[in-house]
Each structure stands twice: as C-alpha cells, then as structure tokens.
Amino acid sequence: MNTIKHKTSEKSIRELCTQSPFLLINTPCGVGRYKFNSIGYDNNDDIVLEYKLVNDNKYQDTSIIKHNIGEFYYLSATQLLYAFNYIARS
C-alpha cells in the first residue's frame, strides 16, 4: 500500500516539475536559476528533488553559487510545494 502511495506522489510531483521546470532559489551565496533534474529518495524513503544550476547571464551570482555550493540543489517535496504555493500567490 505504501509503495502505491509513493508512486502516485512521485508521479504527481514529476508532472508538476515537468510543467514548471525552473525555479529561482535564493541561496546563501545569491540568487540562482535552477532547472528540475531528477527525483530520488533519502535514507528515510522521503522524496528528494534535484535541481541543477543553469548558466544564465541574468543572474550574476551563478559562478559564486557554483563555486561555493555546487551546481545541484536539493528540495524535499514539502519545500517544493511550498515554493509553488508561494509562486501561485504572487
């Protein structure tokens, strides 16, 4: 039963990420533009979403972010839904 619930949640989140693959993320090193890359699971079997930093000339902090944090950013499903809710209300 839990596996079916997991697959349904993953499918719904994957569809959401495919429809809106880009996020602007305010990191400790500045704002970067990220693109959805993949879905995985952590040690607790919770969904983790991987976003990859995009080289975009509009965001001057990209090289600083890449150097200090790396090119990947990970979000939980809850964090992602919170971000989409915030965007929808803006």
C-alpha positions as CSV (number, residue, x, y, z in Angstrom):
1,M,0.0,0.0,0.0
2,N,2.8,2.4,0.9
3,T,4.6,1.7,-2.4
4,I,1.4,2.6,-4.4
5,K,1.1,5.9,-2.4
6,H,4.8,6.7,-3.0
7,K,4.5,6.1,-6.8
8,T,1.4,8.2,-7.0
9,S,3.1,11.1,-5.1
10,E,6.2,10.8,-7.2
11,K,4.1,10.9,-10.5
12,S,2.2,13.9,-9.4
13,I,5.3,15.8,-8.3
14,R,7.2,14.8,-11.5
15,E,4.3,16.2,-13.6
16,L,4.4,19.5,-11.7
17,C,8.2,19.7,-12.1
18,T,7.9,18.9,-15.8
19,Q,5.2,21.6,-16.4
20,S,7.3,24.2,-14.5
21,P,10.9,23.1,-14.5
22,F,12.6,26.3,-13.5
23,L,12.9,27.8,-10.0
24,L,14.7,30.9,-8.8
25,I,16.4,29.9,-5.5
26,N,17.8,32.4,-3.1
27,T,20.9,30.6,-1.7
28,P,23.3,31.9,0.9
29,C,25.6,32.9,-2.0
30,G,22.9,34.7,-4.0
31,V,20.0,34.0,-6.4
32,G,20.4,31.3,-9.0
33,R,18.2,29.9,-11.7
34,Y,17.7,26.2,-11.4
35,K,16.1,23.5,-13.6
36,F,14.5,20.3,-12.4
37,N,16.8,17.4,-12.9
38,S,15.6,14.3,-11.1
39,I,13.6,12.7,-8.3
40,G,15.2,10.4,-5.7
41,Y,14.7,9.3,-2.1
42,D,16.6,10.0,1.1
43,N,17.5,7.5,3.9
44,N,14.0,7.8,5.3
45,D,12.4,6.9,2.0
46,D,11.2,10.5,1.5
47,I,11.1,12.1,-1.9
48,V,14.0,14.5,-2.7
49,L,14.0,16.7,-5.8
50,E,17.3,17.6,-7.5
51,Y,17.6,20.9,-9.3
52,K,20.6,21.8,-11.4
53,L,22.0,25.4,-11.6
54,V,21.6,26.9,-15.0
55,N,24.2,29.3,-16.5
56,D,22.0,32.3,-17.0
57,N,23.6,35.8,-17.7
58,K,20.6,37.4,-15.9
59,Y,21.8,36.0,-12.6
60,Q,25.3,37.3,-11.8
61,D,25.7,35.1,-8.7
62,T,25.8,31.9,-10.7
63,S,29.5,31.4,-10.6
64,I,29.7,32.2,-6.9
65,I,27.0,29.7,-6.2
66,K,28.6,27.1,-8.3
67,H,32.0,27.6,-6.6
68,N,30.7,27.6,-3.0
69,I,27.6,25.4,-3.0
70,G,27.9,23.3,-6.2
71,E,25.7,23.0,-9.2
72,F,22.9,20.9,-7.5
73,Y,20.3,22.0,-5.0
74,Y,18.0,19.5,-3.2
75,L,14.5,20.1,-2.0
76,S,12.0,18.0,-0.1
77,A,8.5,17.5,-1.6
78,T,7.2,19.8,1.1
79,Q,9.7,22.6,0.3
80,L,8.9,22.3,-3.4
81,L,5.1,22.5,-2.8
82,Y,5.7,25.5,-0.5
83,A,7.7,27.2,-3.3
84,F,5.0,26.6,-5.9
85,N,2.3,27.8,-3.5
86,Y,4.3,31.0,-2.9
87,I,4.7,31.5,-6.7
88,A,1.0,30.9,-7.3
89,R,0.0,33.5,-4.7
90,S,2.5,36.1,-6.1
